[in-house]
Amino acid sequence: MSGTWSSTSFFSFGPDDSFISKNFEGLRYRNLPASLYDLIIGGSVLDVYWASLGLVADSWILSFKDASGKSNLGWGAAIPRRLQNVLAKLTPSLHFRSFLGPDGSFIAWDPTLIRWANLPPSLEDSIQAWLTPSGWKAGPPRMVSWGEQDAFFALSEYGDVVYRLGPRGQEDGEWPIWKETIEEWRGEAGFLWSELAYISLDPTTPDQFIAIRNDGTWAGSIDATNEDALSAFAQNFFHLTKARTHPKSNPHPQTSSFHNGLPTLPDAPPDPATQALYEKWATDTASLLASALVATHSSPSPGPKRAPKKLQIRNPSSASTPTNGAIPSSANSVPTGKLLTGFPYLPPAVTTCRMPTCTLVKTDAEGLRACKHDVERLLRASGLYSYEWLRQERIRWHPDRFGRLCEVGWREEGRRLAEEMFKAVDILIGEVRGM
C-alpha cells in the first residue's frame, strides 16, 4: 500500500498489544493477523477507510479502496458467522463502520443498515431506543465502542449519549482511568459530549481507551508498549503535526504560538534556580501521585499485563522527560503503591508574593500556603505554560480525583487542599483565555 488518502481517523485495539490506526500521519499497525497484513501489503489496497480488530488472531474487518478504485470489504475467518453473512451481502462503502467486542459481540452499520449481536444489555437497550419503527429518533450511531465488564460509550448523530464506567458496586472497578476521565470531562463547565471527536475502547484489555475532543484535548490509557503509537494518533488526529524547532539560545521546550486558537505566553526562559525548583517539585509530585494510583489499583493476584499507563495531552513538546518541564501522569519506576497522607506543597522559595491579601491567606497553616501568584511563578518555570497545558494541570488537582488517591483518614483534608490548588490554576486559565 503506497499511501492513504481518505480523511477518516480511527484506532483499533487488538490482542497481544496489536493495533491498527489511521490519521493524517497515514496507516500504522503492529502485530496484525497474518491474513490482514498480507491483504494490506499485497498491492490490492490503495486506501483504508476503516478497520476493526477482534479478540482472536483472525478476527478483523477492513473497509478499503481496492486496486480498481472501488470500495471493498475484507474480513477474517474468525469473526462471527452472522456478521460474515451480513458483510457478504453488503455493498461496500467508505461510510461503513464496525466494532468487534468481547464474547462474539459486534456492531456494523452504514447509511443503509445496522446490525449487532451480543451487546452489553444497557448499550443494546439504548441503541434500540434510538431506533423506532418510523426511523431514527435520536439519529444513527456516530460512535459505538465497548470493552469488558460493562464499560461502553455510544453517541448518536443527534447528540444523544450513553455510557457506563465499568462494574457497578465498586469504587473504581476494573476501569478506573476510564471512569476518572469521563467524570472529569462530565464535570467540566460548558463541556458537551457532542464536542467529542473520537472514542474507542479496547475490547481485549480492561481500562485501555482513547478519547479525543474537538478542541484537541485527549486522554488515553494503554500499555507502555504502544504508548508512542497512541500519542502520535491523538496528536495527528486533526492534522499532521510537524516537529517544532527552537532557537539555539533557548534550550527549554516551548509551546507552539497558538493552541486551539488561544495564544501562549511569550515569556523569557525561566531562571535556572526556579526551573530547578519546579523540576524537583514536579518529579516528586508525579511520584507521589503515581504511587497512590498504584495503591488504588493494587490487587492480591495481578494478571500478566501491567496496568495501563494514562496519557494526557499537553502540547507536542511535553512528551519529553520530567527534567524538560513535563509532569508525568505516572511513573514506571514505582514498584509499590502508597496512598497520600500529605500534600505536595509548593517549595517555600517560590511562595514569596507579598501582596497584603495574599500574605493574609498564606498565614493559614492548614491552607495551601501559597497564592495564585506563587502558583503562577512555579508553573511558568516549566517552560510549557499555555492555555491547554494549564487545563491539563488543573485536572491533576480535581478534588474528587485527588481524594481517591488519599488515605481515608486524610481524604477530606486532601480534597480541600487540592480544591485550593484547582481554583488557583483555574484563575490562571481564565487569565490566559482573556489575553
C-alpha positions in Angstrom: 0.0 0.0 0.0 1.6 3.2 -1.1 -0.3 5.7 0.9 -3.7 6.7 2.4 -5.9 9.5 1.2 -9.3 9.5 2.9 -9.6 11.7 6.0 -11.3 9.3 8.4 -9.2 8.6 11.5 -9.5 5.5 13.7 -7.6 3.5 16.3 -8.5 -0.2 16.9 -7.0 -2.1 19.8 -6.3 -5.8 19.3 -5.0 -8.8 21.3 -1.3 -9.2 22.3 -0.6 -5.4 22.0 -1.7 -5.3 18.4 -3.4 -2.3 16.9 -4.2 -0.6 13.6 -4.7 3.1 13.2 -5.1 5.8 10.7 -4.8 9.6 10.8 -3.0 12.4 9.0 0.2 10.5 9.5 -1.1 7.6 7.5 -1.7 4.0 8.3 0.1 2.4 11.3 -0.1 -1.0 12.7 1.6 -3.6 15.0 1.3 -7.4 15.3 -1.5 -7.7 12.8 -3.1 -11.0 12.0 -1.2 -12.6 9.1 -4.2 -12.6 6.8 -4.9 -8.9 7.3 -1.2 -7.9 7.0 -0.9 -9.8 3.7 -4.0 -8.1 2.4 -2.7 -4.6 3.2 0.8 -5.1 1.8 -0.3 -7.3 -1.2 -0.9 -4.4 -3.5 -4.7 -4.6 -3.7 -5.4 -2.0 -1.0 -5.0 1.6 -2.2 -6.6 3.3 0.7 -8.0 2.2 4.1 -11.4 3.7 5.1 -11.9 1.8 8.4 -10.5 -1.2 10.3 -11.6 -3.2 13.4 -9.6 -5.8 15.3 -11.3 -8.5 17.4 -10.2 -10.6 20.3 -8.7 -13.6 18.5 -6.0 -13.7 15.8 -8.1 -13.9 12.7 -10.9 -11.7 13.8 -10.8 -8.4 11.8 -12.6 -6.2 9.3 -11.1 -3.9 6.7 -13.0 -1.4 4.6 -10.8 -0.1 1.8 -10.4 1.1 -1.8 -9.1 -1.7 -4.0 -6.7 -1.6 -6.9 -9.6 -0.9 -9.3 -10.6 2.2 -7.3 -13.8 0.7 -5.9 -14.8 0.3 -2.3 -14.3 -3.1 -0.9 -14.6 -5.2 2.3 -12.3 -7.9 3.7 -12.6 -9.9 6.9 -11.0 -12.6 8.9 -12.4 -16.1 9.2 -12.8 -15.8 13.0 -15.4 -13.0 13.0 -19.0 -14.3 13.9 -20.7 -16.2 11.2 -23.7 -14.0 11.3 -21.5 -10.9 10.7 -19.8 -12.7 7.8 -23.2 -13.2 6.2 -24.1 -9.5 6.6 -20.8 -8.3 5.1 -21.1 -10.7 2.2 -24.4 -9.1 1.1 -23.4 -5.5 1.9 -22.5 -3.1 -0.8 -19.1 -1.7 0.3 -18.9 2.0 1.1 -16.4 4.4 2.6 -19.1 5.2 5.2 -19.0 1.7 6.7 -18.2 1.5 10.4 -17.8 -1.5 12.7 -16.6 -2.6 16.1 -15.7 -6.1 17.3 -16.3 -6.7 21.1 -15.8 -9.4 23.7 -17.8 -12.7 23.6 -18.6 -12.6 19.9 -20.3 -9.2 20.1 -20.3 -6.8 17.2 -21.9 -3.8 15.6 -21.7 -2.8 11.9 -23.5 0.0 10.2 -23.6 2.2 7.1 -26.2 4.6 5.8 -28.3 1.7 4.6 -28.4 -0.7 7.6 -27.3 -1.5 11.1 -26.7 -5.0 12.6 -25.5 -6.0 16.0 -25.3 -9.0 18.3 -24.4 -9.8 22.0 -24.0 -6.1 23.0 -23.9 -5.2 26.7 -27.6 -5.1 27.7 -27.7 -1.4 28.6 -26.0 -0.5 25.4 -28.3 -2.6 23.3 -31.4 -1.1 25.1 -30.1 2.5 24.3 -29.4 1.9 20.7 -32.8 0.1 20.3 -34.4 3.2 21.9 -32.8 5.4 19.2 -34.4 3.3 16.5 -38.2 3.3 16.1 -40.5 1.7 13.5 -40.6 5.1 11.8 -36.9 5.6 11.7 -34.1 7.0 13.9 -35.5 9.1 16.8 -32.0 10.1 18.1 -30.2 9.6 14.8 -28.0 6.7 13.8 -24.8 5.9 15.8 -21.8 8.2 15.3 -19.6 6.3 17.7 -20.1 3.0 19.5 -17.4 1.2 21.5 -17.3 -1.2 24.4 -15.0 -3.4 26.4 -15.2 -6.0 29.2 -17.2 -5.6 32.4 -19.9 -3.2 31.3 -17.7 -0.3 30.1 -19.0 1.3 26.9 -19.7 4.6 25.1 -22.2 5.4 22.4 -23.0 8.8 20.7 -25.8 9.3 18.2 -25.6 11.7 15.2 -28.2 13.9 17.0 -26.1 14.1 20.1 -27.7 11.5 22.4 -25.1 9.8 24.6 -25.0 6.8 26.8 -22.0 5.3 28.6 -21.1 3.0 31.5 -17.9 3.3 33.6 -17.3 -0.4 34.4 -18.6 -2.7 37.1 -21.1 -1.2 39.5 -20.8 -1.6 43.2 -17.0 -0.9 43.1 -15.5 2.5 43.7 -13.0 2.1 40.8 -13.8 -1.3 39.4 -11.5 -2.5 36.6 -11.8 0.7 34.6 -10.5 3.4 37.0 -8.8 5.6 34.4 -11.7 5.4 32.0 -14.0 6.3 34.9 -11.8 9.2 36.0 -11.6 10.7 32.5 -15.3 10.6 31.9 -16.1 12.1 35.3 -13.6 14.9 34.8 -14.9 15.8 31.4 -18.5 15.5 32.5 -17.8 17.9 35.4 -16.1 20.5 33.2 -18.2 23.6 32.9 -19.5 24.1 29.4 -18.4 20.8 28.0 -20.9 18.9 25.8 -20.5 15.3 24.7 -21.3 16.4 21.2 -17.8 18.0 21.2 -16.3 14.6 21.3 -14.4 13.9 18.0 -13.5 10.2 18.5 -13.6 7.5 21.1 -12.5 3.8 21.1 -12.3 1.3 24.0 -10.1 -1.8 24.0 -12.3 -4.9 23.8 -9.3 -7.1 24.9 -7.9 -5.4 27.9 -9.7 -3.5 30.7 -9.1 0.2 31.1 -7.4 0.9 27.7 -9.0 3.5 25.5 -8.5 6.7 23.5 -10.9 9.7 23.6 -10.3 12.9 21.6 -12.3 16.2 21.8 -12.8 18.7 19.1 -10.7 21.3 21.0 -7.7 19.0 20.7 -7.8 17.8 24.3 -7.4 14.0 24.6 -6.9 11.3 27.2 -6.0 7.7 26.8 -4.7 4.6 28.6 -2.5 1.9 27.1 0.3 -0.4 28.0 3.7 1.3 27.6 4.5 -0.9 24.5 2.1 1.2 22.3 2.3 4.5 24.2 4.1 6.3 21.3 1.5 5.0 18.8 -1.4 6.2 20.8 0.2 9.6 21.5 1.0 10.1 17.8 -2.5 9.1 16.8 -4.0 11.7 19.0 -1.6 14.5 18.1 -2.1 13.9 14.4 -5.8 13.2 14.5 -6.9 16.6 13.1 -3.8 17.5 11.1 -0.2 16.4 10.6 1.8 17.7 13.5 5.3 18.9 12.4 8.3 19.0 14.7 8.8 22.5 16.0 12.3 23.9 16.1 13.5 26.3 18.8 16.2 28.9 18.9 19.6 27.6 20.0 19.8 30.2 22.6 16.7 28.7 24.4 17.2 25.0 25.1 13.9 24.8 27.1 10.8 23.3 25.4 8.2 25.9 24.4 4.7 25.5 23.2 3.5 26.5 19.7 2.5 30.1 19.0 -1.2 29.1 19.1 -3.0 26.1 20.6 -6.7 25.6 19.9 -6.8 29.2 18.7 -5.5 30.6 22.0 -2.1 32.3 22.3 0.6 31.0 24.6 2.6 33.5 26.6 5.8 34.9 25.1 7.8 34.6 28.3 11.6 34.6 28.6 13.1 31.3 29.6 12.7 30.6 33.4 15.7 31.3 35.5 17.7 28.2 36.3 17.1 28.3 40.1 13.3 28.5 39.7 13.3 25.9 37.0 15.3 23.5 39.2 12.8 24.0 42.0 9.9 23.3 39.6 11.6 20.2 38.2 12.1 18.7 41.7 8.6 19.6 42.8 7.2 18.2 39.5 9.1 14.9 39.8 8.3 14.4 43.5 4.6 15.2 42.9 4.4 12.9 40.0 6.0 10.1 42.0 3.6 10.6 44.9 0.5 10.6 42.7 1.7 7.6 40.7 2.4 5.7 43.8 -1.1 6.5 45.1 -2.6 5.5 41.8 -0.8 2.1 42.0 -2.2 1.7 45.5 -5.8 2.3 44.3 -5.3 -0.3 41.5 -3.4 -2.9 43.6 -4.7 -6.5 43.5 -3.6 -9.5 45.5 -3.3 -11.5 42.3 -2.2 -9.2 39.5 -2.6 -10.5 35.9 0.2 -10.9 33.5 -0.4 -7.5 31.9 0.8 -4.4 33.7 -1.8 -1.7 34.5 -2.3 0.6 31.5 -0.5 3.9 31.6 -2.5 7.1 31.5 -1.6 9.6 28.7 -2.9 13.1 28.7 -2.1 15.7 26.0 -0.3 18.9 27.0 1.5 20.0 23.8 3.7 18.4 21.2 6.9 19.2 23.2 5.8 17.9 26.5 6.3 14.2 25.9 9.9 14.6 27.0 11.4 13.6 30.3 10.4 15.3 33.5 13.7 17.3 33.5 12.4 19.2 30.5 9.5 20.5 32.4 6.7 18.0 31.9 4.9 16.5 34.8 4.4 12.8 34.0 1.0 11.3 34.7 2.5 8.1 36.0 5.9 6.7 36.8 7.1 3.4 35.5 9.6 3.1 38.4 7.1 2.9 41.2 7.2 -0.8 42.3 4.6 -0.5 45.2 1.9 1.9 46.0 1.1 4.2 48.9 -2.0 6.4 49.3 -1.4 10.0 50.1 -1.2 11.2 53.7 0.3 14.6 52.9 0.1 17.4 50.3 2.9 18.3 47.8 3.1 21.9 48.9 4.9 24.4 46.6 8.6 25.0 47.5 8.9 27.8 50.1 11.4 29.5 47.9 8.7 30.4 45.3 5.9 31.3 47.8 7.3 34.9 48.0 4.3 37.0 47.0 4.0 39.9 49.4 0.7 41.4 48.4 -1.3 42.1 51.6 -4.3 39.9 50.7 -2.0 37.0 49.7 0.1 37.3 52.8 -3.0 37.1 54.9 -4.2 33.9 53.1 -0.8 32.3 53.5 -0.8 32.7 57.2 -3.3 29.8 57.5 -1.1 26.8 58.3 -3.9 24.5 57.3 -4.3 26.0 53.9 -2.3 25.8 50.6 0.4 28.1 51.9 0.6 29.7 48.5 -1.4 32.2 46.5 -2.2 32.2 42.8 0.8 34.4 42.1 3.1 31.8 43.7 1.5 29.0 41.7 1.9 31.0 38.5 5.6 31.6 39.2 6.2 27.9 39.8 4.3 26.7 36.8 5.9 29.3 34.4 9.2 27.7 35.3 8.1 24.6 33.4 8.7 26.3 30.1 5.3 24.9 29.0 2.9 27.5 30.3 -0.1 27.8 28.0 -3.8 27.6 28.0 -4.0 23.9 27.1 -1.1 22.9 29.4 -2.9 24.6 32.3 -6.1 22.9 31.6 -4.4 19.5 31.9 -2.5 20.7 35.0 -5.9 21.6 36.6 -7.1 18.0 36.0 -4.4 16.8 38.3 -5.9 18.7 41.2 -9.5 18.0 40.7 -10.7 17.4 44.3 -12.6 14.2 43.6 -9.8 12.7 41.6 -7.2 13.7 44.2 -9.4 12.5 47.0 -9.5 9.0 45.6 -5.7 8.9 46.0 -5.7 9.8 49.7 -5.8 7.6 52.8 -9.3 7.6 54.3 -8.3 9.4 57.4 -6.7 12.3 55.4 -9.1 12.3 52.5 -11.2 15.3 53.4 -8.1 17.5 54.1 -6.5 16.3 50.9 -9.6 17.2 48.9 -9.7 20.6 50.5 -6.1 21.4 49.7 -6.5 20.0 46.2 -9.5 22.2 45.6 -7.5 25.3 46.6 -4.8 24.3 44.1 -7.5 23.6 41.5 -9.1 27.0 42.0 -5.7 28.8 41.7 -4.9 27.1 38.4 -8.5 27.8 37.2 -7.9 31.5 37.8 -4.7 31.3 35.7 -6.6 29.6 32.9 -9.1 32.4 32.9 -6.3 35.0 32.7 -4.7 33.2 29.7 -8.0 32.9 28.0 -8.7 36.6 28.3 -5.4 37.6 26.7 
